[in-house]
């Protein structure tokens, strides 16, 4: 089991590392490539576009040919693109390299969640995803520090060489440590393949349960990415924080996310999953109230900081549980499910931030609006759609032919309902 956790954590960490590690070198990159910093900021959107464009394709392949080859190829693409990103001499090939990085990171991201779906039951998977979220929160704090230390002694291409080395390491893990977990690849008799086809047909992505969990997770990711996007405006422009104070505040919010993420698995032993999810939405709404009150009545900055901390805590409490529930009905099509979830999360966040920018909405108003919208809509979805489809009962199988992975959806129903 340890090998699957190690590989899944490594696959996921490619995604935030490629976002945060190179930012400290952005001024020098812009100077050397003859581009403005604002022009290179589009590299973030290009990277996400590469991820989104790859996820659906990678999920289908992961279900058809297996998790392992998709992870190996994705990590190899990430490593090669990272190396090329440090060799360019103009902005256009730099953006192409960033797009290719997104392709590699997106493939590994999809495989990580599919592997966890294949190997863990619902309760354990929810706990692992919560801890994974906590580890992911460390990257935005550590990566800029590591990048700064690299830039003290080496030129900015070394940042991309470091990412390339990380991609090579992940590729080696996928090659030598990861074992294939896709049940479609491990059972190849004609009778099992016939049953598989029947199960695949019934593992549909149009059920209210999957759609509701996809919406809940997408809105939650939109909240956290909106917070990250508008935080410089809210803290430095609105509250007058210096760059150092801003960095310290963001580090503290990351600490809140980490503590909450690691505490949530222990809370699951005493509190139902839906209760934790409703608590998450309540924290979003309460955070919106605090932020609005602090702005309208000119309250102490501490009120705003408490509200920002609630955003991070609310996301950490609910995200892992929701992702686990969204994946739980899919024994044979976990790769596709992971892809759809990732695409929805990336696209909803990008579209919301882009639309608010077109409407010239202030950062604080944008954050308050998405917090209230998310809290209300998600709470309604949780109350209205509480039980997953009993797919295992719709496609009964003989005990001797049923793999442990195929039996998980039935076991998980009792955990999540």
PyMOL commands that set and color helices and strands:
alter all, ss='L'
color gray80, all
select helices_A, chain A and resi 2-20+23-33+37-40+42-64+67-85+91-119+122-153+157-176+183-186+190-202+208-238+243-267+273-296+301-328+334-358+363-384+391-394+399-401+404-416
alter helices_A, ss='H'
color red, helices_A
deselect
rebuild
show_as cartoon
